[in-house]
Amino acid sequence: MTYRNKHRDLIIYQLLDFLAGMLAWMLFFIYRKQLELPGFAWQGVFQDRNLLLGLIVIPVFWLVLYYLFDKYDDVYRLSRVSTLFRTVSISFFGAIILLFTVLRDDLVFQYIDYFQSFLRLFSIHFLITVCFRMCWLSYTARQLRSGRVKYQTLLIGGREEVFDFLAELEQRPRAHRYHFVGRVGVADASTEDTDDELSFLGLVEDIAQIMQEYPVEEAIILMRHGEDRAMQSAIQGLLQHQKDISVSVSAHMSDIVLGHVQMSQIDGLPLIQVRRDLMPRWQLIVKRIMDVLGSMVGLVLLSPVMLYSALRIKATSAGPVLFSQERIGRYGRPFQMYKFRSMHMDAEDGGPELAQEDDPRITSWGATMRKWRLDEIPQFWNVLKGDMSLVGPRPERQYYIDQIAAQAPYHQKLLQVLPGMTSWGQVKYGYASDVDQMLQRLKYDILYVENMSLLLDLKIMIYTALVLLQGKGK
């Protein structure tokens, strides 16, 4: 299936939502006018400016609501049952908003019961919207079942596991949605047999390169019990890629029986869908708004401190005021992170080296800045640019990431999110002076990524403020 088709069919899905919003609002508007003016001729309703304005504004309101709280992604992956329940809840929530905003001061409510009006608005909008949605999703489901829609799919696992999966798939009475581009193995390449019908593309450690070379839309990981390390490495390699890839994993029967995983079916096969989004979409949008507003306020309020720091840097040591260094951000993308220079110019002539207690490379004013973390103020600019967030795992250099990943492959999970100016690991553990301490701090950052929320971000910012007031920087 091509990206063009997915994009086109999603637009049709959104247009149907827009039309449903228009039709529902028009019918509700006519209903209200007839109650308000019993002799009202419904044909003249189209001359009402409020109706014409509502036919544009109200559907846009519903689209925004669906974008924030529904799944405006690939319509071929949507479940009709789940979509039905989401449509009920969003229609209910949206009708309440309209009732107490757009309709709050309407004269018709002088003698029409609020609950009755709400019930009619909710019912009309829900029934029309769900009818349009179910018809379109039924059409997309038929396209999948007929085999006219296919996903470029990568299989990851040993030769035996992959071909057992293919054999099981062939026994299914219906067509499946996969077009297999090849297989990625987990063993040494010399032990891999040549596949007859499926191209052998490489090993798990080659996934980044494979994703660049092939148009993969979906990945299925099939591994034996005990190959957890390879499975984890494969998942992280796939999820940190910028492509919108659906990742599924075969569950071991022992895990299913013990309740370690919740089962789901994809094309009738027992596969577990790996969740890519770590926060709901609306929380991600609010988080970005907080980042932009927070960094702008920070740059404005701290501008006198920045000016004073710049003057002190120039007065106490030779060299530029700002220091930039390449760090690794989300999806492994490098970016230039900015700081006020707190060390002498030749600080790393011998190679990368982390700051230590009483580090002689740090200037006198640099030590003061690092104590109160004033050297990190320029990173507000990184946040504004979108390279960083206010809260997130601290970005590291590739030199240290390679050393950490060699001992803790799950470090790649941090690359799923934007790095931050402050982090749970920095608050609870502090600065790290060597790789061992980085590994200790990593536990807190993984905990943050697994439990990301706006409330946790707020908690970390409060803790950070307390740390700053105590001057516990290094």
C-alpha positions in Angstrom: 0.0 0.0 0.0 1.4 3.4 -0.9 1.7 6.4 1.3 -0.4 8.3 -1.3 -3.4 5.9 -0.8 -3.2 6.1 3.0 -3.1 9.9 2.9 -6.0 10.1 0.4 -8.2 7.7 2.3 -7.5 9.5 5.6 -8.5 12.8 4.0 -11.8 11.2 2.8 -12.4 10.0 6.4 -11.8 13.5 7.7 -14.1 15.0 5.0 -16.8 12.6 6.1 -16.4 13.8 9.7 -16.7 17.4 8.4 -19.8 16.7 6.4 -21.3 14.9 9.3 -20.7 17.9 11.5 -22.3 20.2 9.0 -25.4 18.0 8.5 -25.9 17.4 12.2 -25.6 21.1 13.0 -28.1 22.0 10.2 -30.7 19.5 11.4 -30.3 20.6 15.0 -30.5 24.3 14.0 -33.8 23.6 12.1 -35.2 21.7 15.1 -34.5 24.6 17.4 -36.0 27.2 15.1 -39.1 25.2 14.7 -39.5 25.1 18.5 -38.8 28.7 18.9 -41.0 29.8 16.0 -43.8 27.2 15.4 -44.8 28.9 12.1 -41.2 29.0 10.9 -40.7 27.9 7.3 -37.7 25.6 7.3 -36.8 26.6 3.7 -35.8 30.1 4.9 -33.4 28.7 7.4 -30.6 28.9 4.9 -30.8 32.7 4.9 -29.9 32.8 8.6 -26.3 34.0 8.9 -25.8 32.1 12.2 -26.5 28.9 10.4 -24.1 29.6 7.6 -21.4 30.6 10.1 -22.1 27.5 12.2 -21.8 25.2 9.1 -18.1 26.2 8.9 -17.1 26.8 12.6 -18.9 23.8 14.2 -17.5 21.1 11.9 -14.0 22.6 12.4 -14.6 22.4 16.1 -15.4 18.6 15.7 -12.3 18.0 13.6 -10.1 19.6 16.2 -11.7 17.5 18.9 -11.2 14.3 16.8 -7.6 15.3 16.1 -6.8 15.7 19.8 -8.7 12.7 21.2 -9.4 10.3 18.4 -7.1 8.4 16.0 -6.6 10.4 12.8 -4.0 8.1 11.5 -4.2 5.2 9.0 -7.8 4.3 8.5 -6.9 0.8 7.4 -5.6 0.1 11.0 -8.8 1.4 12.7 -11.1 -1.0 14.5 -14.8 -0.4 13.9 -15.7 -1.4 17.5 -13.1 0.8 19.1 -14.0 3.7 16.7 -17.6 3.3 17.7 -16.9 3.7 21.4 -14.5 6.7 20.8 -17.2 8.4 18.7 -19.7 8.0 21.5 -17.4 9.5 24.1 -16.1 12.4 21.9 -19.7 13.2 20.7 -20.9 13.3 24.3 -18.0 15.5 25.4 -18.3 17.9 22.4 -22.0 18.3 22.8 -21.5 19.4 26.4 -18.9 22.0 25.2 -21.3 23.4 22.5 -24.2 23.5 25.0 -22.4 25.7 27.4 -20.6 27.9 24.9 -22.3 28.4 21.5 -25.8 27.7 22.8 -25.6 29.1 26.3 -27.2 32.5 25.6 -29.6 31.3 23.0 -33.2 32.6 23.6 -34.6 29.2 22.7 -33.4 27.9 26.1 -35.9 30.1 27.9 -38.5 27.4 27.4 -36.5 24.4 26.1 -35.1 22.0 28.7 -31.3 22.0 28.6 -31.1 18.2 29.0 -33.5 17.7 26.1 -31.5 20.0 23.8 -28.3 18.3 24.8 -29.7 14.8 24.2 -31.0 15.8 20.7 -27.7 17.5 19.8 -25.7 14.5 21.0 -27.9 12.0 19.3 -28.1 13.7 15.9 -24.4 14.3 15.7 -23.4 10.8 17.0 -25.8 8.9 14.7 -24.8 10.8 11.5 -21.1 10.6 12.3 -21.0 7.0 13.3 -23.0 6.1 10.2 -20.5 7.9 7.9 -17.6 6.4 9.7 -18.8 2.8 9.8 -19.6 2.9 6.1 -16.1 4.1 5.2 -14.4 1.7 7.6 -16.4 -1.2 6.3 -15.2 -0.2 2.8 -11.6 -0.1 3.9 -12.0 -3.5 5.7 -13.3 -5.0 2.5 -10.2 -3.6 0.7 -8.0 -5.4 3.2 -9.9 -8.7 3.1 -9.8 -8.7 -0.7 -6.0 -8.2 -0.8 -6.2 -5.0 -2.8 -4.4 -3.1 0.0 -1.0 -4.3 1.2 1.6 -3.1 3.6 5.3 -3.3 2.9 6.2 -5.6 5.8 9.6 -6.6 7.3 9.9 -10.0 9.2 12.5 -10.2 12.0 13.5 -13.5 13.4 15.2 -16.8 12.8 14.5 -18.7 9.5 12.4 -21.4 11.3 10.2 -19.0 13.2 9.6 -16.8 10.1 8.6 -19.7 7.8 6.4 -21.2 10.5 4.6 -17.9 10.6 4.3 -17.8 6.8 2.9 -21.3 6.8 0.3 -20.4 9.4 -0.6 -17.2 7.4 -1.1 -19.2 4.2 -3.7 -21.4 6.0 -5.9 -18.3 6.7 -9.1 -18.4 4.5 -8.9 -14.6 3.8 -6.2 -12.6 2.1 -3.8 -10.8 4.4 -2.5 -7.3 4.3 1.2 -8.0 4.1 3.6 -7.7 1.2 6.9 -9.0 2.6 10.0 -7.1 1.6 12.4 -9.5 3.3 13.7 -11.0 6.5 16.1 -9.7 9.2 17.9 -12.4 11.1 19.1 -12.6 14.7 22.0 -15.1 14.4 25.4 -14.7 12.9 25.1 -14.2 9.1 27.3 -17.3 8.5 24.7 -19.5 10.1 21.8 -18.1 8.2 20.5 -20.3 5.3 19.5 -18.7 2.1 15.8 -18.1 1.9 14.0 -19.5 -1.1 11.1 -17.0 -1.4 12.0 -14.3 1.1 15.1 -12.1 0.8 17.6 -12.1 3.6 18.3 -8.4 4.2 20.7 -8.6 7.2 20.8 -8.9 11.0 19.1 -7.0 13.8 22.1 -4.6 14.1 21.6 -3.6 10.5 18.0 -2.4 11.0 18.8 1.3 10.8 20.4 0.8 7.3 17.7 -1.5 6.2 15.0 1.0 7.1 16.8 3.6 4.9 17.0 1.3 1.9 13.5 -0.3 1.9 10.0 1.3 2.1 8.9 -0.5 5.3 5.5 0.3 6.7 5.1 -2.6 9.1 7.4 -4.9 11.1 6.7 -8.3 12.7 9.1 -9.6 15.2 9.2 -13.5 15.6 11.7 -14.8 18.1 12.3 -17.8 20.3 12.0 -17.7 24.1 15.3 -16.4 25.5 16.0 -14.0 22.6 14.7 -11.1 24.6 17.8 -9.0 24.2 17.7 -9.3 20.4 13.9 -8.6 20.4 14.4 -5.5 22.6 17.2 -4.3 20.3 15.0 -4.8 17.2 12.0 -2.9 18.8 14.1 0.0 19.8 15.8 0.2 16.4 12.4 0.3 14.7 10.7 2.8 17.1 13.5 5.3 17.1 13.1 5.6 13.3 11.1 8.6 12.1 9.0 6.4 9.7 5.5 5.8 11.0 5.9 2.0 11.3 3.5 -0.4 13.0 5.5 -2.9 15.1 4.0 -6.2 16.2 5.6 -9.0 18.3 4.7 -12.6 18.7 4.0 -13.5 22.3 5.4 -16.6 24.0 2.6 -18.9 25.2 4.0 -18.9 28.8 3.8 -15.1 28.9 0.1 -15.3 27.7 -0.8 -17.9 30.3 0.9 -16.1 33.1 -0.8 -12.8 32.1 2.4 -10.9 31.4 0.9 -9.6 28.1 -2.5 -8.8 26.9 -3.4 -10.6 23.7 -4.8 -9.1 20.5 -5.3 -10.4 17.0 -4.0 -8.9 13.8 -5.4 -10.6 10.6 -6.5 -13.5 12.9 -2.9 -14.1 14.1 -2.0 -13.7 17.8 0.3 -10.7 17.8 1.0 -7.9 20.2 0.9 -4.4 18.9 3.8 -2.3 20.2 2.6 1.2 21.3 4.7 3.9 19.5 3.1 7.0 21.1 4.2 7.4 24.7 1.7 10.2 25.4 -1.8 10.9 24.1 -1.8 13.4 21.2 -3.5 16.1 23.1 -0.8 15.9 25.9 2.0 16.1 23.3 0.4 19.2 21.9 0.1 20.8 25.4 3.6 19.7 26.2 4.9 21.5 23.1 2.9 24.6 23.9 4.4 24.6 27.4 7.9 24.2 25.9 7.4 27.2 23.6 5.8 29.5 26.2 8.2 28.4 28.9 11.3 29.0 26.9 10.1 32.4 25.6 9.3 33.5 29.2 12.7 32.1 30.4 14.7 33.9 27.7 12.9 37.2 28.5 13.0 37.1 32.3 16.5 35.8 32.4 17.9 38.2 29.8 19.6 40.3 32.5 21.2 37.2 33.9 22.4 36.2 30.4 23.9 39.6 29.8 25.7 39.6 33.1 27.0 36.0 32.6 28.2 36.9 29.1 30.2 39.9 30.5 31.7 37.8 33.3 32.7 35.0 30.8 34.5 37.6 28.6 36.2 39.2 31.7 37.4 35.9 33.3 38.6 33.8 30.3 39.6 34.0 26.7 37.3 32.6 24.1 33.7 32.8 22.9 30.7 33.3 25.3 28.7 30.5 23.9 29.7 26.9 23.6 28.0 24.5 21.2 28.4 20.7 21.0 26.8 18.0 18.9 24.3 15.9 20.9 22.0 13.2 19.8 18.3 14.0 19.9 15.0 12.2 19.1 15.3 9.3 16.6 19.0 9.6 16.8 19.2 12.9 15.0 22.3 15.0 15.9 21.8 18.7 16.8 23.9 21.5 18.2 23.2 22.1 21.9 24.1 25.6 23.3 25.6 26.5 26.6 27.4 29.3 28.2 31.1 28.4 28.1 32.2 27.3 31.6 35.6 25.7 30.7 38.8 26.9 29.2 39.1 26.6 25.5 41.5 23.6 25.5 39.3 21.6 27.9 38.9 18.5 25.6 42.0 18.6 23.5 42.7 15.0 24.7 39.2 13.8 23.7 35.7 13.6 25.3 35.8 13.9 29.1 33.0 14.4 31.6 33.2 17.0 34.3 34.5 15.9 37.7 34.4 17.4 41.2 36.8 20.3 41.4 37.6 20.0 37.7 40.6 22.2 36.9 39.2 22.8 33.4 36.3 24.8 34.8 36.9 28.6 35.0 36.1 30.5 38.2 32.9 32.0 36.9 32.1 28.7 35.1 32.0 27.0 38.5 29.4 29.5 39.8 27.3 29.1 36.6 27.4 25.4 36.9 26.4 25.5 40.5 23.2 27.4 39.7 22.9 25.9 36.2 23.1 29.3 34.6 25.3 27.8 31.8 22.2 25.9 30.5 20.0 29.0 30.0 20.9 29.2 26.2 19.2 25.8 25.8 15.9 27.6 25.9 16.8 28.4 22.3 17.1 24.7 21.6 13.7 24.2 23.1 12.2 27.0 20.9 13.8 25.3 17.8 12.2 22.0 18.7 15.5 20.2 19.2 14.8 19.8 22.9 11.9 20.0 25.5 11.8 21.5 28.9 11.5 18.0 30.4 13.1 14.9 28.9 16.2 12.7 29.2 19.4 14.8 29.0 21.0 14.5 25.5 24.4 12.8 25.3 27.2 12.7 22.8 27.4 9.7 20.4 30.7 8.8 22.0 29.0 8.1 25.4 25.8 6.7 23.9 27.9 3.9 22.2 29.5 3.0 25.6 26.1 3.0 27.4 24.3 1.0 24.7 27.0 -1.6 24.8 26.0 -2.4 28.4 22.4 -1.3 28.3 20.8 -1.7 24.8 17.5 -0.4 26.2 19.1 3.0 26.3 17.8 3.4 22.7 14.3 3.8 24.2 15.3 7.3 25.3 15.7 8.3 21.6 11.9 7.9 21.2 11.4 11.3 22.9 12.9 14.8 22.8 15.8 15.3 25.1 15.2 17.9 27.9 16.8 20.7 29.8 16.0 18.9 32.9 15.1 15.2 33.6 13.9 12.8 36.2 17.4 11.3 36.2 19.1 14.6 36.7 16.7 15.6 39.5 16.9 12.2 41.4 20.5 11.2 40.6 22.3 14.4 39.5 25.2 14.8 37.1 27.2 11.8 36.0 31.0 11.8 36.0 31.5 8.5 34.3 29.7 5.8 32.3 28.9 3.8 35.4 27.1 6.8 36.9 25.3 7.3 33.5 24.0 3.8 33.7 22.7 4.4 37.2 21.0 7.6 36.0 19.6 5.8 33.0 17.2 3.8 35.3 15.4 7.0 36.3 15.2 8.3 32.7 13.7 4.9 31.5 11.2 5.2 34.3 10.3 8.7 33.0 9.8 7.5 29.4 7.6 4.6 30.5 5.4 6.9 32.6 5.4 10.2 30.6 2.6 12.6 31.4 2.0 16.3 31.8 1.6 15.8 35.6 5.0 14.1 35.8 6.6 16.9 33.7 5.2 19.4 36.2 6.5 17.4 39.1 10.0 17.3 37.6 10.0 21.1 37.0 9.0 21.7 40.6 11.8 19.4 41.8 14.2 21.2 39.4 13.3 24.6 40.9 14.0 23.3 44.4 17.4 21.9 43.2 18.3 25.2 41.6 17.4 27.2 44.8 19.7 24.9 46.7 22.6 25.4 44.2 23.2 21.7 43.7 24.6 21.9 40.2 28.1 20.8 39.3 
